[in-house]
Amino acid sequence: MKKFVNVALSAVLAATGVAGFASCSDKEEYDFTVGLICLHDSNSTYDKNFIDSMTRAIEELGLEKGQLVLKTGVPEDNTCYDTAMELADDGCDVIFADSFGHESSMVQAAKDAPEVQFAHATGTMAHTEKLDNFSNAFASIYEGRYLAGIAAGMKLKEMEEAGELKTENYSGENIKIGYVGAWSYAEVISGYTSFYLGVKSVVENVVMDVQFTSSWYDEAKEREAATALIESGCALISQHADSWGAPMACEEKGVPNVSYNGNTSSKCPETAIISSAVNWTPYFKYMIQCAMNDEKIDTDWCGGLGTEVYDGTKDLLDGSVVISALGQNAAEGTAAKLEEVRQQLRAGTLKVFDTSKFTVGGETLTSYMADVDADEKYTPDTEVIENGVFMESKFRSAPYFDVKIDGINWVNQP
């Protein structure tokens, strides 16, 4: 039986740069269709990354644009369930949602439409719900964050050696950097900690202030947080938030910036150093091929670094963990250092969360119970330290590193 595409968002598609997909009036028939549910649209660096990755997957698999049904601006409430069921009723074979808060709605939709495959980014419930048609996916992005931290550390080292740092850029003997975070979830904590550890591997005397916005996407709050960190003396800013607010604040103030989910060099040519991101194309291709072949999608899929050599001149897109081309503001020797460390990560000779590289309350962690089987109270349930390493991504794809390590200070409480 043929499936029908039903896209009521032609104007939105055009605005997001993916115009050309089928519209309701076309009523084109396809044997197979994919639904993509996004929290925002391509004005969000986070959602744009998913849209671009899915577009590449569709193209690389030789499918037509009309076989993708895109829904943008879907909030983290029952609207997501309604949207997922609409897509299922319209004939989508596999439906993917991109935001953490979409998960409960996607689980319910999977229960109510068992003939359709549902998948979700950054989620925690698939391995406990045990539904045949619901899956979670993520990547070892903490490795990309660590590499971005290496690039930041190289820049700080260059600035210090050149005498470019000012008195206010220090806290005692330590160089002070800043980080704009959305929420104090494990995903954000894992990301900022791996970034900090990357910086610290190059510049030992560094501390980091984190300011939360309590929103994944609020350009005004992100700009305000970055500005406050800069004015407090932070010599470099990174982020886990989804707008251009923080990078643009850095560009205006002339402060180096490391971004997430998209290269900011186009709008921030004087301050952009590097970006890390999850490349969702490998997963989307896998997900689509499983659905096309009536095969079960892995319950908890996690992608990693690719094999292509990094030279700093272009984004790496052959793996699930991406580091972007270097900005013109990057320090000399950064590309070579990144490739050296990337190979160590791939070989397993370097572990991001090696517990000998950080302390908690002045002590080395020898044991830690994490909330892997997630519940509302975040109850610790799984020992995650093995052989002196916090084993992120081993027990589920979504991050569960939520340790507050020494050297990182929360400026505010989210």
C-alpha atoms as a printed R data frame, in Angstrom:
    type eleno elety resid chain resno      x      y      z
1   ATOM     1    CA   MET     A     1  0.000  0.000  0.000
2   ATOM     2    CA   LYS     A     2  1.310  3.451 -0.908
3   ATOM     3    CA   LYS     A     3  1.991  6.027  1.781
4   ATOM     4    CA   PHE     A     4  0.972  9.672  1.409
5   ATOM     5    CA   VAL     A     5  3.100 12.668  2.390
6   ATOM     6    CA   ASN     A     6  1.231 15.403  4.241
7   ATOM     7    CA   VAL     A     7  3.330 18.520  4.901
8   ATOM     8    CA   ALA     A     8  1.483 21.613  6.019
9   ATOM     9    CA   LEU     A     9  4.598 23.713  6.465
10  ATOM    10    CA   SER     A    10  5.752 24.760  2.977
11  ATOM    11    CA   ALA     A    11  6.414 28.317  4.100
12  ATOM    12    CA   VAL     A    12  8.373 27.119  7.111
13  ATOM    13    CA   LEU     A    13 10.372 24.731  4.945
14  ATOM    14    CA   ALA     A    14 11.332 27.584  2.661
15  ATOM    15    CA   ALA     A    15 12.354 29.677  5.650
16  ATOM    16    CA   THR     A    16 14.553 26.889  6.993
17  ATOM    17    CA   GLY     A    17 16.373 26.458  3.735
18  ATOM    18    CA   VAL     A    18 14.924 23.054  2.882
19  ATOM    19    CA   ALA     A    19 12.247 24.105  0.428
20  ATOM    20    CA   GLY     A    20 11.301 21.614 -2.261
21  ATOM    21    CA   PHE     A    21  9.654 18.951 -0.108
22  ATOM    22    CA   ALA     A    22  6.120 17.849 -0.946
23  ATOM    23    CA   SER     A    23  3.170 19.918  0.231
24  ATOM    24    CA   CYS     A    24 -0.398 18.934  1.045
25  ATOM    25    CA   SER     A    25 -1.622 20.149 -2.316
26  ATOM    26    CA   ASP     A    26  0.848 17.906 -4.162
27  ATOM    27    CA   LYS     A    27 -0.496 14.646 -2.666
28  ATOM    28    CA   GLU     A    28  2.482 12.821 -4.134
29  ATOM    29    CA   GLU     A    29  2.704  9.100 -3.440
30  ATOM    30    CA   TYR     A    30  5.737  7.411 -1.944
31  ATOM    31    CA   ASP     A    31  6.426  3.892 -0.788
32  ATOM    32    CA   PHE     A    32  8.325  5.221  2.203
33  ATOM    33    CA   THR     A    33  8.315  8.457  4.205
34  ATOM    34    CA   VAL     A    34 10.245  9.842  7.183
35  ATOM    35    CA   GLY     A    35  8.947 12.283  9.791
36  ATOM    36    CA   LEU     A    36 11.237 14.776 11.551
37  ATOM    37    CA   ILE     A    37  9.937 16.711 14.563
38  ATOM    38    CA   CYS     A    38 11.997 19.759 15.632
39  ATOM    39    CA   LEU     A    39 11.657 21.932 18.715
40  ATOM    40    CA   HIS     A    40 12.483 25.094 16.777
41  ATOM    41    CA   ASP     A    41 13.511 25.731 13.166
42  ATOM    42    CA   SER     A    42 16.824 26.377 11.434
43  ATOM    43    CA   ASN     A    43 17.232 29.708 13.231
44  ATOM    44    CA   SER     A    44 18.267 27.478 16.146
45  ATOM    45    CA   THR     A    45 21.758 26.064 15.623
46  ATOM    46    CA   TYR     A    46 20.583 22.904 17.386
47  ATOM    47    CA   ASP     A    47 17.596 22.228 15.132
48  ATOM    48    CA   LYS     A    48 19.428 23.327 11.991
49  ATOM    49    CA   ASN     A    49 22.002 20.633 12.694
50  ATOM    50    CA   PHE     A    50 19.268 17.969 12.649
51  ATOM    51    CA   ILE     A    51 17.603 19.383  9.540
52  ATOM    52    CA   ASP     A    52 20.900 19.569  7.654
53  ATOM    53    CA   SER     A    53 21.880 16.055  8.780
54  ATOM    54    CA   MET     A    54 18.549 14.578  7.716
55  ATOM    55    CA   THR     A    55 18.724 16.387  4.372
56  ATOM    56    CA   ARG     A    56 22.160 14.846  3.736
57  ATOM    57    CA   ALA     A    57 20.879 11.405  4.727
58  ATOM    58    CA   ILE     A    58 17.921 11.651  2.334
59  ATOM    59    CA   GLU     A    59 20.202 12.740 -0.487
60  ATOM    60    CA   GLU     A    60 22.896 10.108  0.188
61  ATOM    61    CA   LEU     A    61 20.300  7.318  0.260
62  ATOM    62    CA   GLY     A    62 18.906  8.453 -3.091
63  ATOM    63    CA   LEU     A    63 15.484  9.321 -1.701
64  ATOM    64    CA   GLU     A    64 13.408 12.273 -2.879
65  ATOM    65    CA   LYS     A    65 12.909 15.417 -0.831
66  ATOM    66    CA   GLY     A    66  9.177 14.728 -0.730
67  ATOM    67    CA   GLN     A    67  9.863 11.613  1.322
68  ATOM    68    CA   LEU     A    68 10.802 13.793  4.288
69  ATOM    69    CA   VAL     A    69  7.983 15.322  6.331
70  ATOM    70    CA   LEU     A    70  9.354 18.147  8.466
71  ATOM    71    CA   LYS     A    71  7.513 19.615 11.456
72  ATOM    72    CA   THR     A    72  9.163 22.588 13.154
73  ATOM    73    CA   GLY     A    73  8.282 24.661 16.221
74  ATOM    74    CA   VAL     A    74  6.882 21.647 18.113
75  ATOM    75    CA   PRO     A    75  6.950 22.370 21.880
76  ATOM    76    CA   GLU     A    76  7.799 19.864 24.605
77  ATOM    77    CA   ASP     A    77  4.210 19.124 25.587
78  ATOM    78    CA   ASN     A    78  1.254 17.143 24.212
79  ATOM    79    CA   THR     A    79  1.695 18.973 20.922
80  ATOM    80    CA   CYS     A    80  4.572 16.590 20.239
81  ATOM    81    CA   TYR     A    81  2.312 13.556 20.761
82  ATOM    82    CA   ASP     A    82 -0.342 15.060 18.488
83  ATOM    83    CA   THR     A    83  2.288 15.812 15.841
84  ATOM    84    CA   ALA     A    84  3.780 12.323 16.036
85  ATOM    85    CA   MET     A    85  0.359 10.698 15.706
86  ATOM    86    CA   GLU     A    86 -0.503 12.992 12.790
87  ATOM    87    CA   LEU     A    87  2.678 11.904 11.039
88  ATOM    88    CA   ALA     A    88  1.871  8.254 11.763
89  ATOM    89    CA   ASP     A    89 -1.684  8.677 10.456
90  ATOM    90    CA   ASP     A    90 -0.334 10.354  7.331
91  ATOM    91    CA   GLY     A    91  1.756  7.279  6.579
92  ATOM    92    CA   CYS     A    92  5.248  7.969  7.908
93  ATOM    93    CA   ASP     A    93  7.192  4.746  8.420
94  ATOM    94    CA   VAL     A    94  9.713  6.152 10.889
95  ATOM    95    CA   ILE     A    95  9.433  9.325 12.995
96  ATOM    96    CA   PHE     A    96 12.269 11.086 14.818
97  ATOM    97    CA   ALA     A    97 12.061 13.890 17.431
98  ATOM    98    CA   ASP     A    98 15.059 16.059 18.276
99  ATOM    99    CA   SER     A    99 14.512 17.476 21.774
100 ATOM   100    CA   PHE     A   100 14.935 15.905 25.209
101 ATOM   101    CA   GLY     A   101 11.477 17.053 26.354
102 ATOM   102    CA   HIS     A   102  9.787 15.327 23.408
103 ATOM   103    CA   GLU     A   103 10.576 11.875 24.762
104 ATOM   104    CA   SER     A   104  7.511 11.037 26.868
105 ATOM   105    CA   SER     A   105  5.251 12.047 23.980
106 ATOM   106    CA   MET     A   106  7.225  9.879 21.574
107 ATOM   107    CA   VAL     A   107  7.015  6.895 23.939
108 ATOM   108    CA   GLN     A   108  3.238  7.257 24.142
109 ATOM   109    CA   ALA     A   109  2.980  7.578 20.362
110 ATOM   110    CA   ALA     A   110  5.061  4.417 19.958
111 ATOM   111    CA   LYS     A   111  2.636  2.576 22.230
112 ATOM   112    CA   ASP     A   112 -0.381  3.890 20.319
113 ATOM   113    CA   ALA     A   113  1.049  3.285 16.823
114 ATOM   114    CA   PRO     A   114  2.996 -0.002 17.119
115 ATOM   115    CA   GLU     A   115  3.308 -0.408 13.342
116 ATOM   116    CA   VAL     A   116  5.484  2.744 13.096
117 ATOM   117    CA   GLN     A   117  9.116  3.109 14.230
118 ATOM   118    CA   PHE     A   118  9.814  6.047 16.577
119 ATOM   119    CA   ALA     A   119 13.262  7.372 17.498
120 ATOM   120    CA   HIS     A   120 14.469 10.172 19.724
121 ATOM   121    CA   ALA     A   121 17.651 12.185 20.311
122 ATOM   122    CA   THR     A   122 19.391 12.440 23.704
123 ATOM   123    CA   GLY     A   123 16.694 10.385 25.418
124 ATOM   124    CA   THR     A   124 16.966  8.028 28.386
125 ATOM   125    CA   MET     A   125 13.853  5.840 28.306
126 ATOM   126    CA   ALA     A   126 14.281  3.346 25.464
127 ATOM   127    CA   HIS     A   127 16.397  0.821 27.370
128 ATOM   128    CA   THR     A   128 13.898  0.733 30.248
129 ATOM   129    CA   GLU     A   129 10.640  0.974 28.243
130 ATOM   130    CA   LYS     A   130 11.766 -1.959 26.050
131 ATOM   131    CA   LEU     A   131  9.395 -1.175 23.178
132 ATOM   132    CA   ASP     A   132 10.152 -2.860 19.869
133 ATOM   133    CA   ASN     A   133  9.369  0.355 17.985
134 ATOM   134    CA   PHE     A   134 11.013  3.033 20.155
135 ATOM   135    CA   SER     A   135 14.719  3.875 20.169
136 ATOM   136    CA   ASN     A   136 17.172  6.433 21.564
137 ATOM   137    CA   ALA     A   137 20.288  7.738 19.846
138 ATOM   138    CA   PHE     A   138 23.201 10.021 20.609
139 ATOM   139    CA   ALA     A   139 26.967 10.209 20.066
140 ATOM   140    CA   SER     A   140 30.138 10.392 22.156
141 ATOM   141    CA   ILE     A   141 30.033 14.164 21.773
142 ATOM   142    CA   TYR     A   142 32.062 14.558 24.965
143 ATOM   143    CA   GLU     A   143 35.037 13.557 22.783
144 ATOM   144    CA   GLY     A   144 34.238 16.397 20.391
145 ATOM   145    CA   ARG     A   145 33.857 18.782 23.319
146 ATOM   146    CA   TYR     A   146 37.231 17.666 24.646
147 ATOM   147    CA   LEU     A   147 38.822 18.357 21.259
148 ATOM   148    CA   ALA     A   148 37.157 21.788 21.179
149 ATOM   149    CA   GLY     A   149 38.697 22.360 24.611
150 ATOM   150    CA   ILE     A   150 42.112 21.489 23.180
151 ATOM   151    CA   ALA     A   151 41.645 24.218 20.574
152 ATOM   152    CA   ALA     A   152 40.576 26.654 23.290
153 ATOM   153    CA   GLY     A   153 43.573 25.726 25.411
154 ATOM   154    CA   MET     A   154 45.919 26.299 22.486
155 ATOM   155    CA   LYS     A   155 44.420 29.774 22.063
156 ATOM   156    CA   LEU     A   156 44.744 30.614 25.763
157 ATOM   157    CA   LYS     A   157 48.356 29.440 25.769
158 ATOM   158    CA   GLU     A   158 49.099 31.634 22.750
159 ATOM   159    CA   MET     A   159 47.404 34.635 24.371
160 ATOM   160    CA   GLU     A   160 49.294 34.152 27.641
161 ATOM   161    CA   GLU     A   161 52.672 33.771 25.932
162 ATOM   162    CA   ALA     A   162 51.982 36.887 23.832
163 ATOM   163    CA   GLY     A   163 51.102 38.927 26.940
164 ATOM   164    CA   GLU     A   164 47.554 39.504 25.687
165 ATOM   165    CA   LEU     A   165 45.822 38.475 28.909
166 ATOM   166    CA   LYS     A   166 44.899 41.186 31.392
167 ATOM   167    CA   THR     A   167 44.900 41.166 35.170
168 ATOM   168    CA   GLU     A   168 41.134 40.710 35.226
169 ATOM   169    CA   ASN     A   169 41.502 37.518 33.163
170 ATOM   170    CA   TYR     A   170 43.059 35.789 36.165
171 ATOM   171    CA   SER     A   171 41.639 34.372 39.364
172 ATOM   172    CA   GLY     A   172 44.740 34.166 41.492
173 ATOM   173    CA   GLU     A   173 47.251 32.274 39.354
174 ATOM   174    CA   ASN     A   174 44.550 30.738 37.185
175 ATOM   175    CA   ILE     A   175 43.255 31.951 33.838
176 ATOM   176    CA   LYS     A   176 39.498 32.355 33.979
177 ATOM   177    CA   ILE     A   177 37.192 31.194 31.158
178 ATOM   178    CA   GLY     A   178 33.410 31.167 30.905
179 ATOM   179    CA   TYR     A   179 30.663 28.836 29.739
180 ATOM   180    CA   VAL     A   180 27.022 29.564 28.884
181 ATOM   181    CA   GLY     A   181 24.880 26.541 29.745
182 ATOM   182    CA   ALA     A   182 21.194 25.955 29.178
183 ATOM   183    CA   TRP     A   183 20.338 23.676 32.120
184 ATOM   184    CA   SER     A   184 22.202 21.711 34.781
185 ATOM   185    CA   TYR     A   185 21.286 18.417 33.132
186 ATOM   186    CA   ALA     A   186 23.858 15.650 32.724
187 ATOM   187    CA   GLU     A   187 24.092 16.420 28.997
188 ATOM   188    CA   VAL     A   188 25.242 19.970 29.731
189 ATOM   189    CA   ILE     A   189 27.470 18.985 32.662
190 ATOM   190    CA   SER     A   190 29.124 16.234 30.627
191 ATOM   191    CA   GLY     A   191 29.693 18.699 27.794
192 ATOM   192    CA   TYR     A   192 31.161 21.567 29.798
193 ATOM   193    CA   THR     A   193 33.301 19.217 31.888
194 ATOM   194    CA   SER     A   194 34.833 17.503 28.864
195 ATOM   195    CA   PHE     A   195 35.461 20.909 27.291
196 ATOM   196    CA   TYR     A   196 37.155 22.125 30.486
197 ATOM   197    CA   LEU     A   197 39.293 18.994 30.735
198 ATOM   198    CA   GLY     A   198 40.409 19.554 27.145
199 ATOM   199    CA   VAL     A   199 41.440 23.119 27.969
200 ATOM   200    CA   LYS     A   200 43.171 21.980 31.152
201 ATOM   201    CA   SER     A   201 45.201 19.375 29.280
202 ATOM   202    CA   VAL     A   202 46.922 22.255 27.464
203 ATOM   203    CA   VAL     A   203 46.809 24.997 30.130
204 ATOM   204    CA   GLU     A   204 46.911 23.549 33.636
205 ATOM   205    CA   ASN     A   205 46.208 26.833 35.454
206 ATOM   206    CA   VAL     A   206 42.624 27.386 34.322
207 ATOM   207    CA   VAL     A   207 39.261 27.708 36.074
208 ATOM   208    CA   MET     A   208 35.824 28.035 34.492
209 ATOM   209    CA   ASP     A   209 32.649 29.896 35.474
210 ATOM   210    CA   VAL     A   210 29.348 28.491 34.209
211 ATOM   211    CA   GLN     A   211 26.278 30.687 33.875
212 ATOM   212    CA   PHE     A   212 22.949 28.991 33.130
213 ATOM   213    CA   THR     A   213 20.070 30.489 31.141
214 ATOM   214    CA   SER     A   214 17.321 27.973 32.072
215 ATOM   215    CA   SER     A   215 16.418 27.751 28.386
216 ATOM   216    CA   TRP     A   216 17.713 25.827 25.407
217 ATOM   217    CA   TYR     A   217 17.056 28.738 23.094
218 ATOM   218    CA   ASP     A   218 16.873 32.338 24.283
219 ATOM   219    CA   GLU     A   219 19.131 34.660 22.353
220 ATOM   220    CA   ALA     A   220 18.740 37.563 24.773
221 ATOM   221    CA   LYS     A   221 19.566 35.443 27.838
222 ATOM   222    CA   GLU     A   222 22.503 33.752 26.107
223 ATOM   223    CA   ARG     A   223 23.932 37.084 24.997
224 ATOM   224    CA   GLU     A   224 23.410 38.493 28.500
225 ATOM   225    CA   ALA     A   225 25.101 35.496 30.140
226 ATOM   226    CA   ALA     A   226 28.112 35.662 27.804
227 ATOM   227    CA   THR     A   227 28.417 39.411 28.340
228 ATOM   228    CA   ALA     A   228 28.313 38.994 32.124
229 ATOM   229    CA   LEU     A   229 31.031 36.335 31.977
230 ATOM   230    CA   ILE     A   230 33.199 38.536 29.768
231 ATOM   231    CA   GLU     A   231 32.729 41.525 32.058
232 ATOM   232    CA   SER     A   232 33.719 39.357 35.040
233 ATOM   233    CA   GLY     A   233 37.077 38.750 33.356
234 ATOM   234    CA   CYS     A   234 36.626 35.510 31.402
235 ATOM   235    CA   ALA     A   235 39.230 35.384 28.642
236 ATOM   236    CA   LEU     A   236 37.344 32.918 26.439
237 ATOM   237    CA   ILE     A   237 33.738 31.759 26.202
238 ATOM   238    CA   SER     A   238 32.131 28.480 25.175
239 ATOM   239    CA   GLN     A   239 28.525 27.359 25.346
240 ATOM   240    CA   HIS     A   240 25.817 24.739 25.291
241 ATOM   241    CA   ALA     A   241 22.860 26.802 24.187
242 ATOM   242    CA   ASP     A   242 21.252 27.031 20.798
243 ATOM   243    CA   SER     A   243 21.229 30.621 19.523
244 ATOM   244    CA   TRP     A   244 23.791 33.080 18.190
245 ATOM   245    CA   GLY     A   245 23.558 35.096 21.419
246 ATOM   246    CA   ALA     A   246 26.827 34.040 23.063
247 ATOM   247    CA   PRO     A   247 29.003 33.998 19.907
248 ATOM   248    CA   MET     A   248 27.734 37.427 18.846
249 ATOM   249    CA   ALA     A   249 28.459 38.846 22.319
250 ATOM   250    CA   CYS     A   250 32.006 37.507 21.987
251 ATOM   251    CA   GLU     A   251 32.406 39.051 18.538
252 ATOM   252    CA   GLU     A   252 31.255 42.427 19.822
253 ATOM   253    CA   LYS     A   253 33.681 42.253 22.773
254 ATOM   254    CA   GLY     A   254 36.589 40.739 20.843
255 ATOM   255    CA   VAL     A   255 36.711 37.624 23.041
256 ATOM   256    CA   PRO     A   256 37.553 34.179 21.558
257 ATOM   257    CA   ASN     A   257 34.584 31.819 21.297
258 ATOM   258    CA   VAL     A   258 34.121 28.069 20.968
259 ATOM   259    CA   SER     A   259 30.620 27.189 19.795
260 ATOM   260    CA   TYR     A   260 28.436 24.098 19.582
261 ATOM   261    CA   ASN     A   261 26.261 22.676 16.792
262 ATOM   262    CA   GLY     A   262 27.550 24.989 14.092
263 ATOM   263    CA   ASN     A   263 30.582 26.869 12.832
264 ATOM   264    CA   THR     A   264 30.179 30.546 13.769
265 ATOM   265    CA   SER     A   265 32.974 31.872 11.543
266 ATOM   266    CA   SER     A   266 30.531 33.417  9.061
267 ATOM   267    CA   LYS     A   267 29.103 35.878 11.591
268 ATOM   268    CA   CYS     A   268 31.993 35.920 14.067
269 ATOM   269    CA   PRO     A   269 35.108 35.920 11.869
270 ATOM   270    CA   GLU     A   270 37.337 37.673 14.405
271 ATOM   271    CA   THR     A   271 36.588 35.469 17.412
272 ATOM   272    CA   ALA     A   272 35.434 31.995 16.273
273 ATOM   273    CA   ILE     A   273 37.942 29.247 17.025
274 ATOM   274    CA   ILE     A   274 36.131 25.945 16.458
275 ATOM   275    CA   SER     A   275 32.806 24.194 16.928
276 ATOM   276    CA   SER     A   276 31.884 20.659 17.901
277 ATOM   277    CA   ALA     A   277 28.633 18.960 16.974
278 ATOM   278    CA   VAL     A   278 26.865 15.660 16.584
279 ATOM   279    CA   ASN     A   279 26.626 14.696 12.920
280 ATOM   280    CA   TRP     A   280 23.280 12.907 12.762
281 ATOM   281    CA   THR     A   281 23.598 11.789  9.131
282 ATOM   282    CA   PRO     A   282 25.175  8.374  9.921
283 ATOM   283    CA   TYR     A   283 22.395  7.603 12.383
284 ATOM   284    CA   PHE     A   284 19.640  8.871 10.115
285 ATOM   285    CA   LYS     A   285 20.924  6.700  7.269
286 ATOM   286    CA   TYR     A   286 21.045  3.694  9.586
287 ATOM   287    CA   MET     A   287 17.592  4.468 11.016
288 ATOM   288    CA   ILE     A   288 16.001  4.886  7.589
289 ATOM   289    CA   GLN     A   289 17.586  1.737  6.179
290 ATOM   290    CA   CYS     A   290 16.372 -0.287  9.164
291 ATOM   291    CA   ALA     A   291 12.838  1.035  8.706
292 ATOM   292    CA   MET     A   292 12.923  0.409  4.947
293 ATOM   293    CA   ASN     A   293 14.028 -3.186  5.545
294 ATOM   294    CA   ASP     A   294 11.564 -3.779  8.397
295 ATOM   295    CA   GLU     A   295 14.486 -4.295 10.779
296 ATOM   296    CA   LYS     A   296 14.525 -3.196 14.398
297 ATOM   297    CA   ILE     A   297 16.493 -0.027 15.118
298 ATOM   298    CA   ASP     A   298 19.048 -0.389 17.918
299 ATOM   299    CA   THR     A   299 17.409  0.468 21.242
300 ATOM   300    CA   ASP     A   300 20.287  2.722 22.343
301 ATOM   301    CA   TRP     A   301 22.576  3.753 19.466
302 ATOM   302    CA   CYS     A   302 25.761  5.768 20.040
303 ATOM   303    CA   GLY     A   303 28.079  7.013 17.277
304 ATOM   304    CA   GLY     A   304 31.681  8.141 17.574
305 ATOM   305    CA   LEU     A   305 34.624  9.798 15.842
306 ATOM   306    CA   GLY     A   306 35.257  9.187 12.157
307 ATOM   307    CA   THR     A   307 38.431  8.111 10.382
308 ATOM   308    CA   GLU     A   308 39.104 11.038  8.055
309 ATOM   309    CA   VAL     A   309 42.287 12.988  8.871
310 ATOM   310    CA   TYR     A   310 41.675 16.446 10.343
311 ATOM   311    CA   ASP     A   311 43.746 19.307  8.926
312 ATOM   312    CA   GLY     A   312 41.670 22.241 10.174
313 ATOM   313    CA   THR     A   313 40.533 23.381  6.722
314 ATOM   314    CA   LYS     A   314 37.146 21.628  6.614
315 ATOM   315    CA   ASP     A   315 34.518 20.084  8.856
316 ATOM   316    CA   LEU     A   316 34.857 16.372  9.568
317 ATOM   317    CA   LEU     A   317 31.607 14.741  8.422
318 ATOM   318    CA   ASP     A   318 32.529 11.056  8.148
319 ATOM   319    CA   GLY     A   319 31.718 10.227 11.769
320 ATOM   320    CA   SER     A   320 29.002 11.053 14.287
321 ATOM   321    CA   VAL     A   321 31.234 13.441 16.258
322 ATOM   322    CA   VAL     A   322 32.191 16.544 14.284
323 ATOM   323    CA   ILE     A   323 34.788 19.208 14.809
324 ATOM   324    CA   SER     A   324 34.529 22.113 12.419
325 ATOM   325    CA   ALA     A   325 37.124 23.821 10.303
326 ATOM   326    CA   LEU     A   326 39.253 26.174 12.357
327 ATOM   327    CA   GLY     A   327 38.437 29.850 12.475
328 ATOM   328    CA   GLN     A   328 41.088 32.384 11.510
329 ATOM   329    CA   ASN     A   329 41.420 33.186 15.225
330 ATOM   330    CA   ALA     A   330 42.764 29.716 16.113
331 ATOM   331    CA   ALA     A   331 46.298 29.417 17.460
332 ATOM   332    CA   GLU     A   332 49.149 28.181 15.317
333 ATOM   333    CA   GLY     A   333 49.619 24.423 15.553
334 ATOM   334    CA   THR     A   334 46.032 23.729 16.627
335 ATOM   335    CA   ALA     A   335 45.106 21.452 13.724
336 ATOM   336    CA   ALA     A   336 48.111 19.171 14.245
337 ATOM   337    CA   LYS     A   337 47.454 18.963 17.986
338 ATOM   338    CA   LEU     A   338 43.781 18.126 17.414
339 ATOM   339    CA   GLU     A   339 44.621 15.334 14.997
340 ATOM   340    CA   GLU     A   340 47.160 13.903 17.443
341 ATOM   341    CA   VAL     A   341 44.628 13.855 20.284
342 ATOM   342    CA   ARG     A   342 41.779 12.662 18.038
343 ATOM   343    CA   GLN     A   343 43.826  9.598 17.078
344 ATOM   344    CA   GLN     A   344 44.492  8.883 20.761
345 ATOM   345    CA   LEU     A   345 40.770  9.059 21.490
346 ATOM   346    CA   ARG     A   346 39.974  6.762 18.588
347 ATOM   347    CA   ALA     A   347 42.630  4.263 19.713
348 ATOM   348    CA   GLY     A   348 41.364  4.341 23.291
349 ATOM   349    CA   THR     A   349 44.761  5.333 24.668
350 ATOM   350    CA   LEU     A   350 43.237  8.580 25.950
351 ATOM   351    CA   LYS     A   351 40.012  8.672 27.978
352 ATOM   352    CA   VAL     A   352 38.191 11.977 28.426
353 ATOM   353    CA   PHE     A   353 36.903 11.171 31.918
354 ATOM   354    CA   ASP     A   354 40.067  9.580 33.277
355 ATOM   355    CA   THR     A   355 39.540 10.119 37.009
356 ATOM   356    CA   SER     A   356 43.245 10.817 37.567
357 ATOM   357    CA   LYS     A   357 42.783 14.060 35.589
358 ATOM   358    CA   PHE     A   358 40.272 15.724 37.929
359 ATOM   359    CA   THR     A   359 39.207 15.844 41.552
360 ATOM   360    CA   VAL     A   360 35.965 16.321 43.456
361 ATOM   361    CA   GLY     A   361 36.369 18.098 46.767
362 ATOM   362    CA   GLY     A   362 40.091 17.571 46.460
363 ATOM   363    CA   GLU     A   363 39.723 13.797 46.152
364 ATOM   364    CA   THR     A   364 39.987 11.385 43.226
365 ATOM   365    CA   LEU     A   365 36.773  9.535 42.425
366 ATOM   366    CA   THR     A   366 37.091  5.791 42.894
367 ATOM   367    CA   SER     A   367 33.377  4.989 42.726
368 ATOM   368    CA   TYR     A   368 30.296  6.756 41.414
369 ATOM   369    CA   MET     A   369 26.671  5.684 41.130
370 ATOM   370    CA   ALA     A   370 24.944  7.444 38.228
371 ATOM   371    CA   ASP     A   371 21.291  7.765 37.277
372 ATOM   372    CA   VAL     A   372 21.355  5.567 34.163
373 ATOM   373    CA   ASP     A   373 17.861  4.071 34.447
374 ATOM   374    CA   ALA     A   374 16.441  7.575 34.579
375 ATOM   375    CA   ASP     A   375 13.599  8.473 36.899
376 ATOM   376    CA   GLU     A   376 12.056 11.731 38.062
377 ATOM   377    CA   LYS     A   377 14.180 11.795 41.231
378 ATOM   378    CA   TYR     A   378 17.430 11.055 39.319
379 ATOM   379    CA   THR     A   379 18.060  8.094 41.615
380 ATOM   380    CA   PRO     A   380 21.617  6.715 41.318
381 ATOM   381    CA   ASP     A   381 21.442  3.106 40.130
382 ATOM   382    CA   THR     A   382 24.604  2.127 38.217
383 ATOM   383    CA   GLU     A   383 28.306  2.030 39.116
384 ATOM   384    CA   VAL     A   384 30.001  3.834 36.231
385 ATOM   385    CA   ILE     A   385 33.684  4.014 37.169
386 ATOM   386    CA   GLU     A   386 35.753  1.167 35.789
387 ATOM   387    CA   ASN     A   387 39.541  0.934 35.929
388 ATOM   388    CA   GLY     A   388 39.864  4.604 36.846
389 ATOM   389    CA   VAL     A   389 37.580  5.918 34.090
390 ATOM   390    CA   PHE     A   390 34.056  7.328 34.273
391 ATOM   391    CA   MET     A   391 32.443  5.233 31.505
392 ATOM   392    CA   GLU     A   392 30.269  7.759 29.715
393 ATOM   393    CA   SER     A   393 28.096  6.313 26.894
394 ATOM   394    CA   LYS     A   394 28.676  2.680 27.946
395 ATOM   395    CA   PHE     A   395 25.399  2.062 29.771
396 ATOM   396    CA   ARG     A   396 23.161  4.207 27.574
397 ATOM   397    CA   SER     A   397 23.730  6.597 24.666
398 ATOM   398    CA   ALA     A   398 22.586  9.797 26.425
399 ATOM   399    CA   PRO     A   399 25.073 11.400 28.859
400 ATOM   400    CA   TYR     A   400 24.884 10.629 32.571
401 ATOM   401    CA   PHE     A   401 28.071 12.369 33.736
402 ATOM   402    CA   ASP     A   402 26.679 14.852 36.286
403 ATOM   403    CA   VAL     A   403 29.695 15.256 38.562
404 ATOM   404    CA   LYS     A   404 30.646 18.769 39.720
405 ATOM   405    CA   ILE     A   405 34.438 18.664 39.562
406 ATOM   406    CA   ASP     A   406 36.948 21.048 41.116
407 ATOM   407    CA   GLY     A   407 37.883 24.074 39.019
408 ATOM   408    CA   ILE     A   408 34.386 24.672 37.656
409 ATOM   409    CA   ASN     A   409 32.167 27.204 39.416
410 ATOM   410    CA   TRP     A   410 28.426 27.678 38.952
411 ATOM   411    CA   VAL     A   411 27.742 31.419 38.850
412 ATOM   412    CA   ASN     A   412 24.002 30.899 39.253
413 ATOM   413    CA   GLN     A   413 21.556 28.111 40.039
414 ATOM   414    CA   PRO     A   414 19.298 27.083 37.112
